[in-house]
Amino acid sequence: MADFSVFLGFLKQIPRCLSIFFTYLLFLQLWEVNSDKVWVLGPEESILARVGEAVEFPCRLSSYQDAEHMEIRWFRAQVSNVVYLYQEPQGRSSLQMAQFRNRTLFEAYDIAEGSVNLHILKVLPSDEGRYGCRFLSDNFSGEATWELEVADVFLPRMSPWKKAFVGTLVVLPLSLIVLTMLALRYFYKLRSFQEKQVKQGEEVR
């Protein structure tokens, strides 16, 4: 009888054991999917370039894999605004925006490892804005974006704290002038009031 009770207890534990087993298998599957996930890496922060200089836009896949047969697109603001489009085996595409024609240089030395570079030559003030790159294939699509800031050689871009400092230097003198005028006006009215009081006192006498 005791053996039968142990057997029943064992049967009750089977669903729990199966639940733990399947949970473990699911965890392993999710871990494998996440570990194999690939994403696109571009510049980690905003890029600052001077007018007339060249600027480099590096872009790569997070894992080393051949991107030679992928479509690689650099774009501005949105994917349809093509800065440069690589399509193997055609290579360069005619979809490129007019303002970037004859101003781009594509480097594919490490494309077999998923790493490429695009250079924009002779940077213009109008080039400033948001850019991105996208890798596309039959089973993968990913992109990265960043900001390009353009500084004029003769009008260098100031950092935010310098702008605040210059703004303070401009506002402070103006504030002092306004306060001085208000103070003078107050003392003028006070003096006029006092003179009026003295004059009224003399008339009463």
C-alpha positions in Angstrom: 0.0 0.0 0.0 2.9 2.3 0.9 4.5 1.6 -2.5 1.3 2.6 -4.3 1.2 5.9 -2.4 4.8 6.7 -3.4 3.8 5.8 -7.0 0.9 8.3 -6.9 3.1 11.0 -5.4 5.6 10.4 -8.3 2.8 10.8 -10.9 1.8 14.1 -9.3 5.3 15.4 -9.7 5.6 14.6 -13.4 3.6 17.7 -14.7 5.8 19.9 -12.6 9.0 18.3 -13.9 7.8 18.6 -17.5 6.9 22.3 -16.9 10.4 23.0 -15.6 12.0 21.1 -18.4 10.1 22.9 -21.2 10.7 26.3 -19.5 14.5 25.5 -19.6 14.3 24.6 -23.3 12.4 27.8 -24.1 15.0 29.8 -22.2 17.8 28.2 -24.2 16.0 28.9 -27.5 15.5 32.6 -26.6 19.1 32.9 -25.6 20.3 31.4 -28.9 18.1 33.8 -30.9 19.3 36.9 -28.9 22.9 35.8 -29.1 22.7 35.5 -32.9 20.9 38.8 -33.4 22.7 41.2 -35.7 22.3 45.0 -35.7 23.8 47.9 -37.6 26.4 50.2 -35.9 27.1 53.8 -37.1 28.9 56.7 -35.4 28.1 56.6 -31.7 27.7 60.4 -31.4 27.2 63.5 -33.6 29.9 64.2 -36.1 31.4 67.7 -36.4 32.8 68.8 -39.8 34.1 72.1 -41.2 33.0 73.6 -44.4 35.2 72.4 -47.3 36.5 69.4 -45.5 35.7 65.7 -46.0 33.7 63.8 -43.4 33.6 60.0 -42.9 30.5 58.0 -42.2 31.5 54.5 -40.9 28.9 51.8 -40.8 29.2 48.1 -39.9 27.3 45.0 -38.8 27.6 44.0 -35.2 28.9 40.5 -36.2 31.5 39.7 -38.8 29.7 38.6 -41.9 30.0 39.2 -45.6 27.9 42.2 -46.7 29.1 42.2 -50.3 25.8 40.9 -51.6 23.7 43.2 -49.5 22.2 46.5 -50.4 23.9 49.2 -48.3 22.3 52.6 -48.3 23.4 55.9 -46.8 20.5 58.3 -46.5 19.6 61.7 -45.2 16.6 62.2 -42.8 14.6 59.4 -44.5 15.5 56.2 -46.4 14.2 57.7 -49.7 16.8 60.5 -49.7 19.7 58.6 -51.0 23.2 59.9 -50.2 24.9 56.8 -51.6 23.5 53.4 -52.6 25.6 50.3 -53.0 24.0 47.4 -54.9 26.1 44.4 -55.8 26.9 43.7 -58.6 25.8 47.0 -60.1 27.7 49.0 -57.5 26.8 52.6 -57.5 23.1 53.6 -58.0 21.6 56.4 -60.0 19.1 57.2 -57.2 21.7 59.4 -55.5 20.5 62.9 -54.6 21.9 65.6 -56.9 23.6 67.5 -54.1 25.8 64.5 -53.3 26.8 63.5 -56.9 30.6 63.6 -57.4 31.0 64.3 -53.7 31.0 60.8 -52.3 33.7 58.2 -51.9 32.8 54.6 -51.0 35.3 52.3 -49.3 34.5 48.6 -49.2 37.9 47.1 -48.2 36.3 45.3 -45.2 32.9 44.6 -46.7 33.5 40.8 -46.4 33.5 41.5 -42.6 30.4 43.7 -42.7 32.3 47.0 -42.4 32.1 49.9 -44.9 32.8 53.6 -45.0 31.4 56.6 -47.0 33.2 59.9 -47.3 31.4 63.1 -48.2 33.8 65.5 -49.9 33.8 69.3 -49.7 31.2 69.6 -46.9 28.7 72.4 -47.4 26.6 74.2 -44.7 23.5 72.7 -46.3 24.8 69.2 -45.5 24.1 69.6 -41.8 21.3 67.3 -40.5 20.4 63.7 -39.7 21.9 60.8 -41.6 21.7 57.0 -41.5 22.9 53.8 -43.1 20.9 50.7 -43.8 21.9 47.1 -44.6 19.3 45.1 -46.5 19.2 41.5 -47.7 16.6 38.8 -48.2 16.7 37.8 -44.5 18.0 40.9 -42.8 17.2 44.7 -42.5 18.8 47.1 -40.0 19.8 50.7 -39.8 21.7 53.2 -37.7 21.3 57.1 -37.6 23.4 60.0 -36.4 23.7 63.8 -36.7 26.1 65.8 -38.8 27.0 69.3 -37.5 28.8 71.7 -39.9 30.9 74.6 -38.7 31.9 77.5 -40.9 35.6 78.2 -40.9 34.9 81.9 -40.4 32.0 81.5 -38.1 33.0 78.5 -35.9 30.2 76.7 -34.1 30.1 77.5 -30.4 29.4 74.9 -27.8 26.2 75.4 -25.7 28.0 76.7 -22.6 29.9 79.3 -24.8 26.6 80.4 -26.3 25.1 80.8 -22.8 28.2 82.8 -21.7 28.0 85.1 -24.7 24.3 85.5 -24.1 24.9 86.5 -20.5 27.5 89.0 -21.5 24.9 90.6 -23.8 22.0 90.5 -21.5 23.8 91.6 -18.3 24.8 95.1 -19.6 21.3 95.7 -21.0 19.8 94.7 -17.6 22.1 97.1 -15.8 21.1 99.9 -18.1 17.4 99.2 -17.5 17.8 99.0 -13.8 19.8 102.2 -13.7 17.1 104.1 -15.7 14.4 102.8 -13.3 16.4 103.9 -10.3 17.0 107.4 -11.7 13.3 107.7 -12.5 12.4 106.6 -9.0 14.8 109.1 -7.4 13.6 111.9 -9.7 9.9 111.2 -8.7 11.0 111.1 -5.0 12.8 114.4 -5.3 9.9 116.0 -7.1 7.5 114.8 -4.3 9.8 116.2 -1.6 10.0 119.5 -3.3 6.3 119.6 -3.7 5.8 118.9 0.0 8.3 121.7 1.0 6.5 124.2 -1.3 3.1 123.3 0.2 4.5 123.7 3.7 5.8 127.2 2.9 2.4 128.2 1.5 0.6 127.1 4.7 2.8 129.4 6.7 
